[in-house]
Amino acid sequence: MKNTTRSLLKSQRFHLHWAWVILTVCFCDLLINYSGRLGYTLIFPEMIRSIGLRRVDGGTIYNAYLLTYIAFSPLTGWLSDRFGVRRVILVCLIVLGIGLGFMGTAHSLGSACLFYGIAGLGATGMWTPVLALVQRWFAPQRRGLALGILSASYGLGFAVLGGIFPWFQAVWGWRTLWMTLAASALGFMFVNAVMIRETPESCGCRPWGAGSSFNDFPETTSEISTNGTGPRWFRTRRFWLIGCSYFAVSFGVYGITTFMVDYARMQVGLPVEKASFLATLHGIGQMIGVLMLMPMSDLLGRRRMIIVSNACLTVSLIGILIWGGVQPLLYFLIALVGVSFGVTFPLYGACAGDYFERRQIGTVIGAWTPFYGCGAVLTHWVTGILCDVSGAYDRAFLINALMAACGLVLMWMVPKKRPRG
């Protein structure tokens, strides 16, 4: 199969660069993975009512996923750089499918946490390795375009789930939805096994968009070398500023995204169909954001576009606090949150390719993942507890807005120029 792929790549009659095959497969990987992750936003209100749990318990279930994701993402990033992304993705798709499938059998807080934690372990191979793989196949000046297309996947999945969930829930129930997502993950494993190739060089070609003098990043970059105390990139001000900004923005964006459907049903008083439509609008906003802002980041820089995105998120959260009870404005502001949500993760991930050596991309993204994960974990507990205690989401959403503003300030402090060797 490998020789067949190489002959296709070299054939004059085969005009499609294999980078686009890689991007298509990775697009579907993320579509499946994020349907299982973001779909929880739609499922959990009905799920906790069916099992008899509180909102903070709903946040705890999501945190079981995220804590596993945080704990193993750095290892997954290192394994991807050490043993190859193909092996990691295949194993993680199996684990993801098992976890999502058992979520359909959950009958208690403990079992739901266990099964979603297994899904979180599988999800570690559905972001860091995938992002690293796509960046290897596209030249630096084309990565924004590639990551923008890639990141439209989870917005598409969220939008579609938001549209079909009320019908699916009424006909089949939330348990069947989990099992359907599991079957998708396990089935697509075979496509990955056939189509994924580690690097352009292994197929005898250059990254798409690379010129004849292509040199992605010098192997002698001082940020990567070590002096016995660990990699230098880990000890740079730039690495920690980006990581802390990632933490703050994750806190802000997940606080509203996870609880927005329950907020619309419980506090605003919308019926389930109109509340679920928020997910569709959020997903559409994600697709608009990644398809517009990611290509623009190739021209204007990742740092500048992250600042724009974080400012958009801060304004949106403040707007929801003030006008959340007005349905048309709530719809618009949630779509605006979706714009920021969609570009946050690929933009921060692309910073690894901008600032560090290509062979270290997976490791750096993995090292940033705990910042993102800790922000998401903390906001689920804070938001859930504050809502259970006060009976409203206002205090929690105010904290989310303040954290988004902190992420904006921290990213503003990141130096503009990347270091050269």
C-alpha positions as CSV (number, residue, x, y, z in Angstrom):
1,M,0.0,0.0,0.0
2,K,2.9,2.4,0.8
3,N,4.5,1.8,-2.6
4,T,1.1,2.2,-4.3
5,T,0.7,5.6,-2.6
6,R,4.2,6.7,-3.6
7,S,3.7,5.7,-7.2
8,L,0.4,7.7,-7.3
9,L,2.2,10.7,-5.8
10,K,4.9,10.6,-8.5
11,S,2.6,9.8,-11.4
12,Q,2.2,12.7,-13.8
13,R,-1.4,11.8,-14.2
14,F,-2.1,12.3,-10.4
15,H,-2.4,16.0,-9.8
16,L,-3.8,16.0,-6.3
17,H,-1.1,16.7,-3.7
18,W,-1.3,14.1,-0.9
19,A,-1.5,16.9,1.6
20,W,-5.1,17.4,0.7
21,V,-5.8,13.7,1.3
22,I,-4.2,14.0,4.7
23,L,-6.3,17.2,5.4
24,T,-9.5,15.4,4.4
25,V,-8.9,12.4,6.7
26,C,-7.9,14.6,9.6
27,F,-11.0,16.8,9.0
28,C,-13.2,13.7,9.4
29,D,-11.2,12.6,12.5
30,L,-11.9,16.0,14.2
31,L,-15.5,15.9,13.1
32,I,-16.0,12.6,14.9
33,N,-14.0,13.6,17.9
34,Y,-15.5,17.0,18.5
35,S,-19.0,15.6,17.9
36,G,-18.4,13.5,20.9
37,R,-16.9,16.3,22.9
38,L,-19.1,19.3,22.0
39,G,-22.1,17.1,21.7
40,Y,-22.0,16.7,25.4
41,T,-23.3,20.3,25.7
42,L,-26.5,19.2,24.0
43,I,-26.8,15.8,25.7
44,F,-25.9,16.6,29.3
45,P,-29.1,18.5,30.3
46,E,-31.3,15.5,29.4
47,M,-28.7,13.1,30.6
48,I,-28.4,14.5,34.2
49,R,-32.2,14.7,34.4
50,S,-32.5,11.0,33.3
51,I,-29.8,9.8,35.8
52,G,-30.8,12.2,38.6
53,L,-27.7,14.4,38.8
54,R,-27.0,18.1,39.6
55,R,-25.5,20.6,37.2
56,V,-22.2,20.5,39.0
57,D,-22.2,16.7,38.4
58,G,-22.7,17.4,34.8
59,G,-19.6,19.6,34.9
60,T,-17.7,16.8,36.8
61,I,-18.5,14.3,34.0
62,Y,-17.0,16.6,31.4
63,N,-14.0,17.2,33.7
64,A,-13.4,13.5,33.9
65,Y,-12.9,13.7,30.1
66,L,-10.7,16.7,30.3
67,L,-8.6,15.6,33.2
68,T,-7.7,12.4,31.3
69,Y,-7.1,14.5,28.3
70,I,-4.8,16.9,30.2
71,A,-2.8,14.1,31.9
72,F,-2.0,12.1,28.7
73,S,-1.8,14.8,26.0
74,P,1.8,15.7,26.7
75,L,2.7,12.0,26.5
76,T,0.6,11.6,23.3
77,G,2.5,14.5,21.7
78,W,5.8,13.0,22.6
79,L,4.7,9.6,21.3
80,S,3.6,11.2,18.0
81,D,7.1,12.7,17.5
82,R,8.8,9.6,18.7
83,F,6.8,6.7,17.1
84,G,4.7,8.5,14.4
85,V,1.3,10.0,14.4
86,R,-0.3,7.2,12.4
87,R,0.1,4.6,15.1
88,V,-1.1,7.1,17.8
89,I,-4.2,8.1,15.9
90,L,-5.2,4.5,15.2
91,V,-4.9,3.4,18.8
92,C,-6.7,6.5,20.1
93,L,-9.6,6.1,17.7
94,I,-10.2,2.6,19.2
95,V,-10.1,4.0,22.7
96,L,-12.3,6.9,21.8
97,G,-14.9,4.6,20.3
98,I,-14.9,2.4,23.3
99,G,-15.4,5.3,25.7
100,L,-18.2,6.9,23.7
101,G,-20.0,3.6,23.3
102,F,-20.0,2.9,27.0
103,M,-21.3,6.4,27.7
104,G,-24.6,5.2,26.2
105,T,-24.8,2.7,29.1
106,A,-24.0,5.1,32.0
107,H,-26.5,5.0,34.9
108,S,-24.6,6.9,37.6
109,L,-22.1,9.7,38.1
110,G,-19.2,7.2,38.7
111,S,-19.9,5.2,35.5
112,A,-20.3,8.3,33.4
113,C,-17.1,9.8,34.7
114,L,-15.2,6.5,34.0
115,F,-16.5,6.1,30.5
116,Y,-16.1,9.7,29.5
117,G,-12.6,9.6,31.0
118,I,-11.8,6.7,28.6
119,A,-13.2,8.8,25.7
120,G,-10.9,11.7,26.9
121,L,-7.9,9.3,26.7
122,G,-8.8,8.5,23.1
123,A,-9.3,12.2,22.3
124,T,-5.6,12.9,23.1
125,G,-4.8,11.4,19.7
126,M,-7.4,13.5,17.9
127,W,-5.9,16.9,18.4
128,T,-2.1,17.2,19.1
129,P,-1.1,14.4,16.6
130,V,-3.6,15.6,14.0
131,L,-2.5,19.2,14.2
132,A,1.1,18.2,14.1
133,L,0.5,16.0,11.0
134,V,-1.3,18.7,9.1
135,Q,1.4,21.3,9.8
136,R,4.1,18.9,8.5
137,W,2.2,18.5,5.2
138,F,1.7,22.3,4.6
139,A,4.4,25.0,4.2
140,P,4.4,27.7,6.9
141,Q,2.7,30.3,4.7
142,R,-0.1,27.9,4.0
143,R,-0.7,26.5,7.5
144,G,-3.3,29.1,8.4
145,L,-5.4,28.1,5.4
146,A,-5.0,24.3,6.1
147,L,-5.8,24.7,9.8
148,G,-8.7,26.9,9.0
149,I,-10.2,24.2,6.8
150,L,-9.4,21.5,9.4
151,S,-10.9,23.4,12.2
152,A,-14.2,23.9,10.3
153,S,-14.8,20.3,11.1
154,Y,-15.8,20.7,14.8
155,G,-18.0,23.7,14.0
156,L,-19.7,21.6,11.3
157,G,-20.3,18.7,13.7
158,F,-21.6,21.0,16.4
159,A,-24.0,22.7,14.0
160,V,-25.3,19.5,12.6
161,L,-25.8,18.0,16.0
162,G,-27.6,21.1,17.2
163,G,-30.1,20.7,14.3
164,I,-30.8,17.0,14.6
165,F,-30.6,16.5,18.4
166,P,-34.2,17.4,19.3
167,W,-35.5,14.9,16.7
168,F,-32.9,12.3,17.5
169,Q,-33.6,12.6,21.3
170,A,-37.3,12.3,20.7
171,V,-37.0,9.2,18.5
172,W,-34.0,7.3,19.7
173,G,-32.8,8.9,23.0
174,W,-29.5,10.2,24.2
175,R,-28.0,6.7,24.8
176,T,-28.3,5.8,21.1
177,L,-26.6,9.0,20.1
178,W,-23.5,8.1,22.1
179,M,-23.4,4.7,20.5
180,T,-23.8,6.2,17.0
181,L,-20.8,8.4,17.7
182,A,-18.8,5.4,18.9
183,A,-19.5,3.5,15.7
184,S,-18.3,6.4,13.6
185,A,-15.0,6.5,15.5
186,L,-14.4,2.8,15.2
187,G,-15.4,2.6,11.6
188,F,-13.2,5.5,10.4
189,M,-10.1,3.9,12.0
190,F,-9.7,1.8,8.8
191,V,-9.7,4.9,6.6
192,N,-6.9,6.3,8.7
193,A,-4.9,3.1,8.5
194,V,-5.0,3.2,4.7
195,M,-4.6,6.9,4.0
196,I,-2.3,8.5,6.6
197,R,1.4,9.1,5.7
198,E,3.8,10.6,8.3
199,T,5.6,13.2,6.2
200,P,5.8,14.6,2.7
201,E,9.4,13.4,2.5
202,S,8.3,9.8,3.1
203,C,6.3,10.0,-0.1
204,G,8.9,11.8,-2.1
205,C,7.3,15.2,-2.2
206,R,7.5,18.6,-0.5
207,P,4.9,20.2,1.8
208,W,2.1,21.8,-0.2
209,G,2.9,25.4,-0.9
210,A,6.6,25.0,-0.4
211,G,9.0,26.6,-2.9
212,S,12.2,25.1,-4.2
213,S,14.2,26.7,-1.4
214,F,11.9,25.4,1.3
215,N,13.4,25.3,4.8
216,D,10.8,25.1,7.5
217,F,12.8,25.8,10.5
218,P,16.6,25.4,11.1
219,E,17.5,22.3,13.1
220,T,19.9,24.3,15.1
221,T,17.3,26.6,16.6
222,S,18.5,27.7,20.0
223,E,15.0,27.3,21.4
224,I,15.2,23.6,21.0
225,S,18.7,22.8,22.2
226,T,19.2,21.6,25.8
227,N,21.9,22.2,28.3
228,G,21.1,19.5,30.8
229,T,18.1,21.2,32.4
230,G,15.5,20.5,29.7
231,P,14.5,22.1,26.4
232,R,15.1,25.8,26.2
233,W,11.6,26.4,24.7
234,F,10.1,25.2,28.0
235,R,11.9,28.0,29.9
236,T,11.2,30.9,27.6
237,R,8.9,33.8,28.5
238,R,7.1,33.3,25.2
239,F,6.1,29.7,26.0
240,W,4.6,30.6,29.4
241,L,2.8,33.7,28.2
242,I,1.1,31.8,25.4
243,G,0.3,28.9,27.8
244,C,-1.2,31.2,30.4
245,S,-3.2,33.1,27.8
246,Y,-4.5,29.7,26.6
247,F,-5.6,28.8,30.1
248,A,-7.5,32.1,30.6
249,V,-9.3,31.9,27.2
250,S,-10.2,28.3,27.7
251,F,-11.8,29.1,31.0
252,G,-13.8,31.9,29.4
253,V,-14.9,30.1,26.3
254,Y,-15.8,26.7,27.8
255,G,-17.8,28.3,30.6
256,I,-20.4,29.6,28.2
257,T,-20.1,26.9,25.5
258,T,-20.8,23.9,27.8
259,F,-23.7,25.5,29.7
260,M,-25.3,27.7,27.1
261,V,-28.1,25.2,26.2
262,D,-29.0,24.7,29.9
263,Y,-28.7,28.5,30.4
264,A,-31.2,29.1,27.6
265,R,-33.6,26.5,28.9
266,M,-33.4,27.2,32.6
267,Q,-32.7,30.9,32.9
268,V,-34.0,32.4,29.7
269,G,-36.9,30.0,29.4
270,L,-36.5,28.8,25.8
271,P,-38.0,25.5,24.7
272,V,-35.6,22.7,23.9
273,E,-35.7,23.2,20.1
274,K,-34.8,26.9,20.4
275,A,-32.2,26.2,23.1
276,S,-30.5,23.5,21.0
277,F,-30.5,25.9,18.0
278,L,-27.8,27.8,20.0
279,A,-25.4,24.9,19.2
280,T,-26.2,25.2,15.5
281,L,-25.4,29.0,15.6
282,H,-22.3,28.3,17.7
283,G,-21.1,25.8,15.1
284,I,-21.8,28.1,12.2
285,G,-19.9,30.8,14.0
286,Q,-17.0,28.4,14.4
287,M,-16.9,27.7,10.6
288,I,-17.1,31.4,9.8
289,G,-14.2,32.1,12.2
290,V,-11.8,29.4,11.1
291,L,-12.5,30.0,7.4
292,M,-11.9,33.7,7.7
293,L,-9.5,34.3,10.5
294,M,-7.2,31.3,10.0
295,P,-6.2,32.3,6.4
296,M,-5.8,35.9,7.6
297,S,-3.4,34.7,10.2
298,D,-1.0,33.7,7.4
299,L,-0.8,37.4,6.4
300,L,-1.3,39.2,9.7
301,G,0.3,36.7,12.1
302,R,-1.1,34.3,14.7
303,R,-0.5,36.6,17.6
304,R,-2.5,39.4,16.1
305,M,-5.4,37.2,15.2
306,I,-5.5,35.6,18.6
307,I,-5.7,39.1,20.1
308,V,-8.7,39.9,17.8
309,S,-10.4,36.6,18.7
310,N,-9.9,37.1,22.4
311,A,-11.3,40.6,22.2
312,C,-14.3,39.2,20.3
313,L,-14.9,36.6,23.0
314,T,-14.6,39.2,25.8
315,V,-17.2,41.5,24.2
316,S,-19.5,38.6,23.5
317,L,-19.5,37.4,27.1
318,I,-20.2,40.9,28.4
319,G,-23.0,41.2,25.9
320,I,-24.6,38.0,27.1
321,L,-24.5,39.2,30.6
322,I,-26.4,42.4,29.6
323,W,-28.7,41.2,26.8
324,G,-28.9,37.4,27.2
325,G,-32.6,37.5,27.9
326,V,-33.3,39.0,24.5
327,Q,-33.5,36.0,22.1
328,P,-32.3,37.6,18.8
329,L,-29.3,39.2,20.6
330,L,-28.5,35.9,22.5
331,Y,-28.5,34.1,19.1
332,F,-26.1,36.7,17.6
333,L,-23.8,36.7,20.6
334,I,-23.6,32.9,20.8
335,A,-22.6,32.9,17.1
336,L,-19.9,35.5,17.9
337,V,-18.7,33.2,20.8
338,G,-18.5,30.5,18.2
339,V,-16.2,32.6,16.0
340,S,-13.8,32.8,18.8
341,F,-14.2,29.2,19.9
342,G,-13.5,27.9,16.4
343,V,-10.2,29.7,16.0
344,T,-8.8,29.6,19.5
345,F,-7.4,26.1,19.4
346,P,-5.9,26.0,15.9
347,L,-4.4,29.5,16.4
348,Y,-2.7,28.6,19.7
349,G,-1.6,25.3,18.1
350,A,-0.2,27.0,15.1
351,C,2.0,29.1,17.4
352,A,4.0,25.9,18.0
353,G,4.8,25.7,14.3
354,D,5.6,29.4,14.1
355,Y,7.9,29.6,17.1
356,F,9.5,26.2,17.3
357,E,11.2,23.5,15.2
358,R,8.9,21.3,13.0
359,R,10.0,18.0,14.6
360,Q,9.0,19.5,18.0
361,I,5.5,20.7,17.1
362,G,3.7,17.7,18.7
363,T,5.7,18.0,21.9
364,V,5.1,21.8,22.3
365,I,1.4,21.5,21.5
366,G,1.2,18.7,24.1
367,A,2.9,20.8,26.6
368,W,0.4,23.6,26.1
369,T,-2.6,21.3,26.4
370,P,-2.6,21.2,30.3
371,F,-3.0,25.0,30.3
372,Y,-6.1,24.7,28.1
373,G,-7.4,21.7,29.9
374,C,-7.0,23.2,33.4
375,G,-8.9,26.3,32.3
376,A,-11.7,24.1,31.0
377,V,-11.8,21.9,34.1
378,L,-11.9,24.8,36.5
379,T,-14.6,26.7,34.7
380,H,-16.9,23.6,34.7
381,W,-16.7,23.3,38.4
382,V,-16.9,27.0,39.1
383,T,-19.8,27.6,36.7
384,G,-21.7,24.5,37.9
385,I,-21.3,25.3,41.6
386,L,-22.2,29.0,41.2
387,C,-25.4,28.1,39.2
388,D,-26.4,25.4,41.7
389,V,-26.0,27.9,44.6
390,S,-27.4,31.0,43.1
391,G,-29.9,29.5,40.7
392,A,-28.5,31.6,37.8
393,Y,-25.5,31.8,35.5
394,D,-24.8,35.6,35.8
395,R,-21.9,35.4,38.3
396,A,-20.3,32.6,36.5
397,F,-20.5,34.3,33.1
398,L,-19.0,37.5,34.6
399,I,-16.0,35.5,35.7
400,N,-15.8,34.0,32.3
401,A,-15.7,37.5,30.7
402,L,-12.9,38.6,33.1
403,M,-10.8,35.5,32.3
404,A,-11.2,36.1,28.5
405,A,-10.0,39.7,29.1
406,C,-6.9,38.3,31.0
407,G,-6.2,36.0,28.0
408,L,-6.3,39.0,25.7
409,V,-3.8,41.0,27.9
410,L,-1.4,38.0,28.2
411,M,-1.3,37.5,24.5
412,W,-0.7,41.2,23.9
413,M,2.5,40.7,26.0
414,V,3.9,38.0,23.8
415,P,6.9,39.2,21.7
416,K,6.1,39.7,18.1
417,K,9.1,38.1,16.4
418,R,10.0,34.4,16.8
419,P,13.5,33.6,17.7
420,R,16.0,32.4,15.1
421,G,19.1,30.4,15.7
